[in-house]
Amino acid sequence: MIALTRGFALREPLLTGHLFPDCGYATSPEAHMKVEQRTWNQKQGWQPQGDGGAGSLNGGAQLVLAFGSTQSLRCGGRMNDLRVAYPGARVIGCSTAGEICGTRVTDESIVATAVGFDHTEIRTAQVSIDASIDSRAAGRSLGKALSASDLVHVLVISDGLRANGSDLVAGLTESLPPGVAVTGGLAGDGADFKQTLVGHDGTPVGGAIVAVGFYGNRLKVGYGSLGGWDAFGPERRITRSAGNVLYELDGQSALGIYKKYLGEHAAVLQASGLLFPLTLRTGPDEMPVVRTILAVDEAKQCMTFAGDVPQGAFARLMKANFERLIEGATGAARASVQGVGASDPQLAILISCVGRKLILKQRTEEEVEGVRSVLGAGAALTGFYSYGEIAPFTAAARSELHNQTMTVTTFSEN
């Protein structure tokens, strides 16, 4: 069952504002896109970010993005607060493994970013899935619901445990007009991997996928996605797999190989697997993608990954390199700036992998600061840590699922 809604740009006077590096942002008189942010936590409740922060739009937003911990979103009360504050907006949100606001990364909070467009229309569509086998069909349905001649871009937020991200993106791209890219990510649940939630104008629920379509010739969108991990050990052929479930590498138990290489980390493989993803290539001319473990089945001696691990592909284990992870985030930001051309980005959505956060720990904010150093002071930054990232590698590439990357999507309306 698909739900489709539309949101039209309001013609309001432009507002004067300032950038506040910690989080809040409102646009300058020259910019047509207006952005404001607010955060919530159990101790302080809702707090506007920046000088006046929440309130500069006077409730006149078309889109609100709300990223928060599973616990903070489960009751639905905070999403209802946002619907009251922005009665004409589509309120889209998901659970996370960490929330991004400006250059700050927080946990057990909610980051809400309201966006008011002057010349851009948005439409949203939602579908629910019961199992990963439905993911490709879900993507096709969402793409068909949003397709139009003036469609510029699609942002998708998906359940992070029930969906097969590779199939979801494949279904979307099959049904969208040529040249329309898809970016977004899979919802998270900290490092617990128990339940992820996605909301669309209501209480966030499991099994939901929401897509937002952006329409109009005044909106410029850029994107980039890079990792920064180092491969180690021999490259091995996947000799037995089914969708996103891996059984054998070079005719041997893949789980057994993982345990051999991980040593002491093998005792907590599902969690430690985030620190040792696979790099995957299907052919000599194909860009490699990264896949991370979502679940381990000792009885069946298999591992479930966030995206497809096709039989016949080649895979190698990877490990973290702190400096290269941060450089990867900066490189993704540079690629995203190219997409908006001469325009300065006014909004950036950052979706990074939970595995990167577990590796970087107290240095996590450095990768967000790296993005800020590229985008400059004029862009509002929001986003979350995820169970999978969706974007093309470059402007000319197709959209696909990544793991263990930083994905940056920038927006500019002129």
C-alpha positions as a Markdown table, in Angstrom:
| # | Residue | x | y | z |
|---|---|---|---|---|
| 1 | Met | 0.0 | 0.0 | 0.0 |
| 2 | Ile | 1.5 | 3.4 | -1.0 |
| 3 | Ala | 0.6 | 6.8 | 0.4 |
| 4 | Leu | 1.4 | 9.8 | -1.8 |
| 5 | Thr | 1.3 | 13.4 | -0.6 |
| 6 | Arg | 2.3 | 16.7 | -2.1 |
| 7 | Gly | 3.8 | 19.9 | -0.6 |
| 8 | Phe | 3.9 | 23.1 | -2.6 |
| 9 | Ala | 6.5 | 25.9 | -2.1 |
| 10 | Leu | 5.2 | 29.0 | -0.2 |
| 11 | Arg | 5.9 | 32.4 | -1.6 |
| 12 | Glu | 7.2 | 34.2 | 1.6 |
| 13 | Pro | 9.5 | 37.2 | 2.0 |
| 14 | Leu | 13.1 | 36.2 | 2.4 |
| 15 | Leu | 14.5 | 36.4 | 6.0 |
| 16 | Thr | 17.7 | 37.7 | 7.3 |
| 17 | Gly | 19.8 | 35.4 | 9.5 |
| 18 | His | 23.2 | 34.2 | 10.4 |
| 19 | Leu | 25.2 | 31.0 | 10.6 |
| 20 | Phe | 26.0 | 29.6 | 14.0 |
| 21 | Pro | 28.7 | 26.9 | 13.7 |
| 22 | Asp | 27.4 | 24.8 | 16.6 |
| 23 | Cys | 24.1 | 24.0 | 14.9 |
| 24 | Gly | 21.5 | 26.6 | 14.0 |
| 25 | Tyr | 21.1 | 28.3 | 10.7 |
| 26 | Ala | 18.9 | 30.7 | 8.8 |
| 27 | Thr | 19.4 | 31.9 | 5.3 |
| 28 | Ser | 20.7 | 35.2 | 4.0 |
| 29 | Pro | 18.5 | 37.6 | 2.0 |
| 30 | Glu | 20.0 | 36.4 | -1.3 |
| 31 | Ala | 19.1 | 32.7 | -0.7 |
| 32 | His | 15.7 | 31.3 | -1.6 |
| 33 | Met | 15.8 | 28.3 | 0.6 |
| 34 | Lys | 15.1 | 28.9 | 4.3 |
| 35 | Val | 16.3 | 26.5 | 6.9 |
| 36 | Glu | 15.9 | 26.4 | 10.7 |
| 37 | Gln | 16.9 | 23.8 | 13.3 |
| 38 | Arg | 16.0 | 22.7 | 16.7 |
| 39 | Thr | 17.0 | 19.8 | 19.0 |
| 40 | Trp | 15.4 | 17.8 | 21.7 |
| 41 | Asn | 16.7 | 15.7 | 24.6 |
| 42 | Gln | 15.0 | 14.3 | 27.7 |
| 43 | Lys | 16.6 | 16.8 | 30.0 |
| 44 | Gln | 16.1 | 20.1 | 28.1 |
| 45 | Gly | 13.2 | 19.3 | 25.8 |
| 46 | Trp | 13.1 | 21.3 | 22.5 |
| 47 | Gln | 15.8 | 23.9 | 22.1 |
| 48 | Pro | 16.1 | 26.3 | 19.1 |
| 49 | Gln | 19.5 | 26.3 | 17.6 |
| 50 | Gly | 21.1 | 29.6 | 16.5 |
| 51 | Asp | 19.9 | 33.2 | 16.9 |
| 52 | Gly | 16.2 | 32.8 | 16.9 |
| 53 | Gly | 16.7 | 29.4 | 15.3 |
| 54 | Ala | 13.3 | 27.8 | 15.4 |
| 55 | Gly | 10.8 | 30.4 | 14.5 |
| 56 | Ser | 12.5 | 32.2 | 11.6 |
| 57 | Leu | 10.2 | 30.3 | 9.2 |
| 58 | Asn | 7.1 | 31.2 | 11.1 |
| 59 | Gly | 5.9 | 27.6 | 10.6 |
| 60 | Gly | 6.1 | 28.0 | 6.8 |
| 61 | Ala | 8.2 | 24.9 | 5.9 |
| 62 | Gln | 7.4 | 22.3 | 3.3 |
| 63 | Leu | 9.7 | 19.6 | 4.7 |
| 64 | Val | 10.9 | 18.7 | 8.2 |
| 65 | Leu | 13.6 | 16.1 | 8.6 |
| 66 | Ala | 13.7 | 14.6 | 12.1 |
| 67 | Phe | 16.5 | 12.2 | 13.1 |
| 68 | Gly | 16.6 | 10.7 | 16.6 |
| 69 | Ser | 17.3 | 7.7 | 18.8 |
| 70 | Thr | 14.9 | 4.8 | 18.7 |
| 71 | Gln | 13.7 | 5.5 | 22.2 |
| 72 | Ser | 13.0 | 9.2 | 21.7 |
| 73 | Leu | 11.0 | 8.5 | 18.5 |
| 74 | Arg | 9.0 | 5.4 | 19.6 |
| 75 | Cys | 6.1 | 7.2 | 21.3 |
| 76 | Gly | 5.5 | 9.6 | 18.5 |
| 77 | Gly | 5.0 | 12.6 | 20.7 |
| 78 | Arg | 8.0 | 14.5 | 19.4 |
| 79 | Met | 7.0 | 14.0 | 15.8 |
| 80 | Asn | 3.5 | 15.3 | 16.7 |
| 81 | Asp | 5.3 | 18.4 | 18.2 |
| 82 | Leu | 6.9 | 19.0 | 14.8 |
| 83 | Arg | 3.6 | 18.6 | 13.0 |
| 84 | Val | 2.0 | 21.3 | 15.2 |
| 85 | Ala | 5.0 | 23.6 | 14.7 |
| 86 | Tyr | 4.9 | 23.2 | 10.9 |
| 87 | Pro | 1.3 | 22.4 | 10.0 |
| 88 | Gly | 1.9 | 22.6 | 6.2 |
| 89 | Ala | 5.0 | 20.4 | 6.1 |
| 90 | Arg | 5.7 | 16.8 | 5.5 |
| 91 | Val | 7.5 | 15.5 | 8.6 |
| 92 | Ile | 9.9 | 12.7 | 7.7 |
| 93 | Gly | 12.1 | 11.0 | 10.2 |
| 94 | Cys | 13.9 | 7.9 | 11.3 |
| 95 | Ser | 15.8 | 6.3 | 14.2 |
| 96 | Thr | 19.6 | 6.5 | 14.1 |
| 97 | Ala | 22.9 | 5.4 | 15.5 |
| 98 | Gly | 23.7 | 9.1 | 16.3 |
| 99 | Glu | 22.4 | 12.5 | 15.2 |
| 100 | Ile | 24.2 | 15.2 | 13.3 |
| 101 | Cys | 23.4 | 18.9 | 13.8 |
| 102 | Gly | 26.0 | 21.4 | 12.5 |
| 103 | Thr | 29.4 | 19.9 | 13.6 |
| 104 | Arg | 27.9 | 18.2 | 16.6 |
| 105 | Val | 27.2 | 14.5 | 16.9 |
| 106 | Thr | 24.8 | 13.5 | 19.7 |
| 107 | Asp | 23.0 | 10.4 | 21.0 |
| 108 | Glu | 19.6 | 9.9 | 22.7 |
| 109 | Ser | 18.4 | 13.2 | 21.1 |
| 110 | Ile | 16.4 | 14.4 | 18.1 |
| 111 | Val | 17.6 | 16.9 | 15.5 |
| 112 | Ala | 14.8 | 18.5 | 13.5 |
| 113 | Thr | 15.6 | 20.6 | 10.4 |
| 114 | Ala | 12.8 | 22.5 | 8.7 |
| 115 | Val | 13.1 | 23.7 | 5.1 |
| 116 | Gly | 11.1 | 26.3 | 3.3 |
| 117 | Phe | 11.5 | 26.5 | -0.5 |
| 118 | Asp | 10.6 | 29.4 | -2.6 |
| 119 | His | 10.5 | 27.7 | -6.1 |
| 120 | Thr | 10.5 | 24.0 | -5.4 |
| 121 | Glu | 7.7 | 21.5 | -4.9 |
| 122 | Ile | 8.0 | 18.3 | -2.8 |
| 123 | Arg | 6.0 | 15.1 | -2.9 |
| 124 | Thr | 6.3 | 12.2 | -0.5 |
| 125 | Ala | 5.4 | 8.5 | -0.8 |
| 126 | Gln | 5.5 | 5.7 | 1.7 |
| 127 | Val | 5.4 | 1.9 | 1.5 |
| 128 | Ser | 5.6 | -0.8 | 4.1 |
| 129 | Ile | 7.5 | -4.1 | 3.8 |
| 130 | Asp | 7.3 | -7.3 | 5.7 |
| 131 | Ala | 10.5 | -9.0 | 4.5 |
| 132 | Ser | 13.6 | -8.1 | 2.5 |
| 133 | Ile | 12.2 | -10.0 | -0.5 |
| 134 | Asp | 9.7 | -7.1 | -1.0 |
| 135 | Ser | 12.5 | -4.4 | -1.3 |
| 136 | Arg | 12.8 | -4.3 | -5.0 |
| 137 | Ala | 9.0 | -4.1 | -5.5 |
| 138 | Ala | 8.9 | -1.4 | -2.8 |
| 139 | Gly | 11.5 | 0.6 | -4.7 |
| 140 | Arg | 9.6 | 0.3 | -8.0 |
| 141 | Ser | 6.3 | 1.4 | -6.4 |
| 142 | Leu | 8.0 | 4.5 | -4.8 |
| 143 | Gly | 9.7 | 5.4 | -8.0 |
| 144 | Lys | 6.5 | 5.2 | -10.0 |
| 145 | Ala | 4.6 | 7.3 | -7.4 |
| 146 | Leu | 7.1 | 10.1 | -7.6 |
| 147 | Ser | 8.0 | 10.1 | -11.3 |
| 148 | Ala | 7.3 | 13.3 | -13.3 |
| 149 | Ser | 9.0 | 15.3 | -16.0 |
| 150 | Asp | 10.2 | 18.0 | -13.6 |
| 151 | Leu | 11.5 | 15.6 | -10.9 |
| 152 | Val | 15.0 | 16.7 | -9.9 |
| 153 | His | 16.0 | 14.3 | -7.1 |
| 154 | Val | 14.8 | 11.6 | -4.7 |
| 155 | Leu | 15.7 | 11.3 | -1.0 |
| 156 | Val | 14.8 | 7.9 | 0.5 |
| 157 | Ile | 14.8 | 6.9 | 4.2 |
| 158 | Ser | 14.3 | 3.1 | 4.8 |
| 159 | Asp | 13.9 | 0.7 | 7.7 |
| 160 | Gly | 17.4 | -0.5 | 8.4 |
| 161 | Leu | 16.8 | -4.1 | 9.3 |
| 162 | Arg | 14.0 | -5.4 | 7.2 |
| 163 | Ala | 14.9 | -3.9 | 3.8 |
| 164 | Asn | 17.5 | -5.1 | 1.4 |
| 165 | Gly | 19.1 | -1.8 | 0.5 |
| 166 | Ser | 20.6 | -3.0 | -2.8 |
| 167 | Asp | 17.2 | -4.2 | -4.1 |
| 168 | Leu | 15.4 | -1.1 | -2.8 |
| 169 | Val | 17.8 | 1.2 | -4.8 |
| 170 | Ala | 17.6 | -1.0 | -7.9 |
| 171 | Gly | 13.8 | -0.9 | -7.9 |
| 172 | Leu | 13.8 | 2.9 | -7.4 |
| 173 | Thr | 16.2 | 3.5 | -10.3 |
| 174 | Glu | 14.3 | 1.2 | -12.6 |
| 175 | Ser | 11.2 | 3.3 | -12.3 |
| 176 | Leu | 12.6 | 6.8 | -12.1 |
| 177 | Pro | 13.2 | 9.0 | -15.1 |
| 178 | Pro | 16.8 | 8.8 | -16.5 |
| 179 | Gly | 19.2 | 11.1 | -14.8 |
| 180 | Val | 17.3 | 11.3 | -11.5 |
| 181 | Ala | 19.6 | 10.3 | -8.7 |
| 182 | Val | 18.6 | 8.7 | -5.4 |
| 183 | Thr | 20.4 | 9.5 | -2.1 |
| 184 | Gly | 19.5 | 8.7 | 1.5 |
| 185 | Gly | 20.1 | 5.9 | 4.0 |
| 186 | Leu | 18.9 | 3.1 | 6.2 |
| 187 | Ala | 17.6 | 3.9 | 9.7 |
| 188 | Gly | 19.7 | 2.8 | 12.7 |
| 189 | Asp | 19.3 | 1.6 | 16.2 |
| 190 | Gly | 22.5 | 2.5 | 17.8 |
| 191 | Ala | 24.7 | -0.6 | 18.1 |
| 192 | Asp | 21.7 | -2.7 | 19.2 |
| 193 | Phe | 20.3 | -3.9 | 15.8 |
| 194 | Lys | 16.9 | -4.7 | 17.4 |
| 195 | Gln | 14.4 | -2.3 | 15.7 |
| 196 | Thr | 14.6 | 0.6 | 13.4 |
| 197 | Leu | 11.8 | 3.1 | 12.9 |
| 198 | Val | 10.8 | 5.4 | 10.0 |
| 199 | Gly | 8.1 | 8.1 | 10.3 |
| 200 | His | 6.0 | 9.9 | 7.7 |
| 201 | Asp | 3.6 | 12.5 | 9.2 |
| 202 | Gly | 3.0 | 10.1 | 12.1 |
| 203 | Thr | 4.5 | 7.9 | 14.8 |
| 204 | Pro | 7.6 | 6.2 | 13.4 |
| 205 | Val | 7.2 | 2.4 | 12.8 |
| 206 | Gly | 9.2 | -0.6 | 11.7 |
| 207 | Gly | 9.1 | -1.8 | 8.1 |
| 208 | Ala | 8.4 | 1.6 | 6.6 |
| 209 | Ile | 10.2 | 3.2 | 3.6 |
| 210 | Val | 9.6 | 6.9 | 2.8 |
| 211 | Ala | 10.8 | 8.7 | -0.4 |
| 212 | Val | 10.8 | 12.5 | -1.0 |
| 213 | Gly | 10.7 | 13.8 | -4.5 |
| 214 | Phe | 12.0 | 17.4 | -5.3 |
| 215 | Tyr | 10.5 | 19.1 | -8.3 |
| 216 | Gly | 11.5 | 22.3 | -10.2 |
| 217 | Asn | 14.3 | 23.8 | -12.3 |
| 218 | Arg | 15.6 | 26.2 | -9.6 |
| 219 | Leu | 16.9 | 23.4 | -7.3 |
| 220 | Lys | 20.5 | 22.2 | -7.6 |
| 221 | Val | 21.5 | 19.0 | -5.9 |
| 222 | Gly | 25.0 | 17.5 | -5.4 |
| 223 | Tyr | 26.1 | 14.3 | -3.8 |
| 224 | Gly | 29.2 | 12.3 | -2.9 |
| 225 | Ser | 30.0 | 9.1 | -1.1 |
| 226 | Leu | 33.5 | 7.9 | 0.0 |
| 227 | Gly | 34.9 | 5.5 | 2.7 |
| 228 | Gly | 38.5 | 5.5 | 3.7 |
| 229 | Trp | 39.0 | 1.8 | 4.8 |
| 230 | Asp | 42.1 | -0.3 | 4.0 |
| 231 | Ala | 41.7 | -3.8 | 2.5 |
| 232 | Phe | 43.7 | -6.6 | 3.9 |
| 233 | Gly | 44.1 | -10.4 | 3.3 |
| 234 | Pro | 43.6 | -12.1 | -0.1 |
| 235 | Glu | 40.8 | -11.4 | -2.4 |
| 236 | Arg | 38.3 | -14.2 | -2.4 |
| 237 | Arg | 35.5 | -15.3 | -4.7 |
| 238 | Ile | 32.0 | -15.6 | -3.3 |
| 239 | Thr | 31.1 | -19.2 | -4.1 |
| 240 | Arg | 27.8 | -19.4 | -2.2 |
| 241 | Ser | 25.4 | -16.7 | -1.4 |
| 242 | Ala | 21.7 | -15.8 | -1.6 |
| 243 | Gly | 20.8 | -12.2 | -2.0 |
| 244 | Asn | 22.4 | -10.5 | 1.0 |
| 245 | Val | 23.2 | -13.7 | 2.9 |
| 246 | Leu | 26.8 | -15.0 | 2.5 |
| 247 | Tyr | 27.7 | -18.6 | 3.1 |
| 248 | Glu | 31.0 | -19.4 | 1.4 |
| 249 | Leu | 34.2 | -17.7 | 0.2 |
| 250 | Asp | 36.5 | -19.8 | -2.1 |
| 251 | Gly | 34.4 | -22.9 | -1.1 |
| 252 | Gln | 35.0 | -22.3 | 2.6 |
| 253 | Ser | 32.7 | -21.2 | 5.4 |
| 254 | Ala | 32.7 | -17.3 | 5.2 |
| 255 | Leu | 31.9 | -17.2 | 8.9 |
| 256 | Gly | 34.9 | -19.4 | 9.6 |
| 257 | Ile | 37.2 | -17.2 | 7.6 |
| 258 | Tyr | 35.9 | -14.1 | 9.4 |
| 259 | Lys | 36.6 | -15.8 | 12.8 |
| 260 | Lys | 40.1 | -16.7 | 11.7 |
| 261 | Tyr | 41.0 | -13.2 | 10.7 |
| 262 | Leu | 39.2 | -11.4 | 13.5 |
| 263 | Gly | 40.9 | -13.3 | 16.4 |
| 264 | Glu | 39.7 | -12.0 | 19.7 |
| 265 | His | 37.1 | -9.8 | 18.0 |
| 266 | Ala | 35.3 | -13.0 | 16.8 |
| 267 | Ala | 33.7 | -13.6 | 20.2 |
| 268 | Val | 31.3 | -10.7 | 19.5 |
| 269 | Leu | 31.2 | -11.0 | 15.7 |
| 270 | Gln | 28.0 | -9.2 | 15.0 |
| 271 | Ala | 29.2 | -6.0 | 16.7 |
| 272 | Ser | 32.9 | -6.4 | 15.7 |
| 273 | Gly | 31.8 | -7.1 | 12.1 |
| 274 | Leu | 31.0 | -3.4 | 11.8 |
| 275 | Leu | 34.7 | -2.8 | 12.3 |
| 276 | Phe | 35.7 | -5.3 | 9.5 |
| 277 | Pro | 33.5 | -4.9 | 6.5 |
| 278 | Leu | 33.9 | -6.5 | 3.1 |
| 279 | Thr | 34.8 | -4.6 | -0.1 |
| 280 | Leu | 33.1 | -6.1 | -3.1 |
| 281 | Arg | 33.6 | -5.9 | -6.8 |
| 282 | Thr | 31.5 | -7.7 | -9.5 |
| 283 | Gly | 33.8 | -7.0 | -12.4 |
| 284 | Pro | 37.2 | -5.5 | -13.4 |
| 285 | Asp | 35.6 | -2.2 | -14.5 |
| 286 | Glu | 33.1 | -1.9 | -11.6 |
| 287 | Met | 33.6 | 0.4 | -8.7 |
| 288 | Pro | 33.9 | -1.6 | -5.5 |
| 289 | Val | 31.3 | -1.2 | -2.9 |
| 290 | Val | 31.5 | -1.9 | 0.9 |
| 291 | Arg | 29.2 | -4.3 | 2.7 |
| 292 | Thr | 28.8 | -4.6 | 6.5 |
| 293 | Ile | 27.3 | -7.3 | 8.7 |
| 294 | Leu | 23.8 | -7.0 | 10.1 |
| 295 | Ala | 23.4 | -10.5 | 11.5 |
| 296 | Val | 25.2 | -13.8 | 12.2 |
| 297 | Asp | 23.6 | -17.2 | 12.2 |
| 298 | Glu | 25.9 | -19.8 | 13.9 |
| 299 | Ala | 23.5 | -22.6 | 13.1 |
| 300 | Lys | 23.5 | -22.0 | 9.4 |
| 301 | Gln | 27.1 | -20.7 | 9.4 |
| 302 | Cys | 26.1 | -17.6 | 7.4 |
| 303 | Met | 26.2 | -13.8 | 7.7 |
| 304 | Thr | 23.5 | -11.3 | 6.6 |
| 305 | Phe | 24.8 | -8.1 | 5.1 |
| 306 | Ala | 23.0 | -4.7 | 4.6 |
| 307 | Gly | 23.2 | -5.2 | 0.8 |
| 308 | Asp | 23.6 | -7.9 | -1.8 |
| 309 | Val | 26.7 | -10.1 | -1.8 |
| 310 | Pro | 26.3 | -11.7 | -5.3 |
| 311 | Gln | 27.7 | -15.1 | -6.0 |
| 312 | Gly | 30.7 | -14.9 | -8.3 |
| 313 | Ala | 31.8 | -11.5 | -7.0 |
| 314 | Phe | 35.2 | -10.9 | -5.4 |
| 315 | Ala | 35.5 | -9.8 | -1.8 |
| 316 | Arg | 38.2 | -8.7 | 0.7 |
| 317 | Leu | 38.1 | -7.9 | 4.3 |
| 318 | Met | 38.7 | -4.3 | 5.3 |
| 319 | Lys | 39.9 | -2.5 | 8.5 |
| 320 | Ala | 39.9 | 1.1 | 9.6 |
| 321 | Asn | 42.4 | 3.8 | 9.0 |
| 322 | Phe | 41.5 | 6.9 | 11.2 |
| 323 | Glu | 43.0 | 9.6 | 9.0 |
| 324 | Arg | 41.6 | 8.0 | 5.8 |
| 325 | Leu | 38.1 | 7.8 | 7.3 |
| 326 | Ile | 38.2 | 11.6 | 7.9 |
| 327 | Glu | 39.7 | 12.2 | 4.5 |
| 328 | Gly | 36.9 | 10.1 | 3.0 |
| 329 | Ala | 34.2 | 12.4 | 4.5 |
| 330 | Thr | 36.0 | 15.5 | 3.2 |
| 331 | Gly | 36.2 | 13.9 | -0.3 |
| 332 | Ala | 32.5 | 13.2 | -0.3 |
| 333 | Ala | 31.8 | 16.8 | 0.6 |
| 334 | Arg | 34.0 | 18.0 | -2.3 |
| 335 | Ala | 32.1 | 15.7 | -4.7 |
| 336 | Ser | 28.8 | 17.0 | -3.5 |
| 337 | Val | 29.8 | 20.7 | -4.1 |
| 338 | Gln | 30.5 | 19.9 | -7.7 |
| 339 | Gly | 26.9 | 19.0 | -8.2 |
| 340 | Val | 25.5 | 22.4 | -7.3 |
| 341 | Gly | 27.9 | 24.2 | -9.6 |
| 342 | Ala | 28.4 | 27.9 | -9.0 |
| 343 | Ser | 25.7 | 27.9 | -6.3 |
| 344 | Asp | 26.7 | 27.8 | -2.6 |
| 345 | Pro | 25.1 | 24.9 | -0.8 |
| 346 | Gln | 22.3 | 26.0 | 1.6 |
| 347 | Leu | 21.5 | 22.6 | 3.1 |
| 348 | Ala | 23.6 | 19.4 | 3.4 |
| 349 | Ile | 22.3 | 16.0 | 4.6 |
| 350 | Leu | 25.1 | 13.9 | 6.0 |
| 351 | Ile | 24.5 | 10.1 | 6.3 |
| 352 | Ser | 27.5 | 8.2 | 7.7 |
| 353 | Cys | 27.8 | 4.6 | 8.8 |
| 354 | Val | 27.5 | 3.4 | 12.4 |
| 355 | Gly | 30.7 | 1.4 | 11.9 |
| 356 | Arg | 32.6 | 4.7 | 11.3 |
| 357 | Lys | 31.3 | 6.1 | 14.5 |
| 358 | Leu | 32.3 | 3.0 | 16.5 |
| 359 | Ile | 35.8 | 3.3 | 15.1 |
| 360 | Leu | 36.3 | 7.0 | 15.4 |
| 361 | Lys | 34.7 | 7.3 | 18.9 |
| 362 | Gln | 35.7 | 10.6 | 20.4 |
| 363 | Arg | 37.0 | 11.7 | 17.0 |
| 364 | Thr | 33.7 | 11.2 | 15.3 |
| 365 | Glu | 33.0 | 14.9 | 15.0 |
| 366 | Glu | 36.2 | 15.4 | 13.1 |
| 367 | Glu | 34.6 | 13.8 | 10.0 |
| 368 | Val | 31.7 | 16.2 | 10.3 |
| 369 | Glu | 34.1 | 19.1 | 10.8 |
| 370 | Gly | 35.8 | 18.0 | 7.6 |
| 371 | Val | 32.6 | 18.3 | 5.7 |
| 372 | Arg | 32.0 | 21.8 | 7.2 |
| 373 | Ser | 35.5 | 22.9 | 6.1 |
| 374 | Val | 34.6 | 22.1 | 2.5 |
| 375 | Leu | 31.0 | 23.4 | 2.4 |
| 376 | Gly | 31.8 | 26.6 | 4.2 |
| 377 | Ala | 29.8 | 28.6 | 6.6 |
| 378 | Gly | 26.7 | 29.0 | 4.5 |
| 379 | Ala | 25.3 | 25.5 | 4.7 |
| 380 | Ala | 23.1 | 24.0 | 7.4 |
| 381 | Leu | 24.3 | 20.5 | 8.3 |
| 382 | Thr | 22.0 | 17.8 | 9.4 |
| 383 | Gly | 22.0 | 14.0 | 9.2 |
| 384 | Phe | 22.5 | 10.7 | 11.1 |
| 385 | Tyr | 24.6 | 7.6 | 11.5 |
| 386 | Ser | 23.0 | 4.8 | 9.7 |
| 387 | Tyr | 22.9 | 1.1 | 8.8 |
| 388 | Gly | 23.6 | 1.8 | 5.1 |
| 389 | Glu | 24.1 | 4.8 | 2.8 |
| 390 | Ile | 22.6 | 5.4 | -0.6 |
| 391 | Ala | 24.2 | 7.6 | -3.3 |
| 392 | Pro | 26.1 | 7.4 | -6.6 |
| 393 | Phe | 29.9 | 7.5 | -6.2 |
| 394 | Thr | 30.0 | 10.3 | -8.8 |
| 395 | Ala | 27.6 | 12.4 | -10.7 |
| 396 | Ala | 27.9 | 10.1 | -13.7 |
| 397 | Ala | 27.5 | 6.8 | -11.7 |
| 398 | Arg | 24.2 | 5.0 | -10.8 |
| 399 | Ser | 22.8 | 5.2 | -7.3 |
| 400 | Glu | 23.6 | 2.2 | -5.1 |
| 401 | Leu | 23.8 | 1.1 | -1.5 |
| 402 | His | 27.1 | 1.6 | 0.4 |
| 403 | Asn | 28.2 | 0.6 | 3.8 |
| 404 | Gln | 30.9 | 2.3 | 5.9 |
| 405 | Thr | 30.9 | 5.5 | 3.9 |
| 406 | Met | 30.1 | 9.1 | 4.5 |
| 407 | Thr | 27.4 | 10.3 | 2.1 |
| 408 | Val | 26.8 | 14.0 | 1.6 |
| 409 | Thr | 23.8 | 15.5 | -0.3 |
| 410 | Thr | 23.8 | 19.2 | -0.9 |
| 411 | Phe | 20.9 | 21.4 | -1.9 |
| 412 | Ser | 20.8 | 25.0 | -3.3 |
| 413 | Glu | 17.8 | 26.8 | -4.6 |
| 414 | Asn | 18.5 | 29.9 | -6.8 |
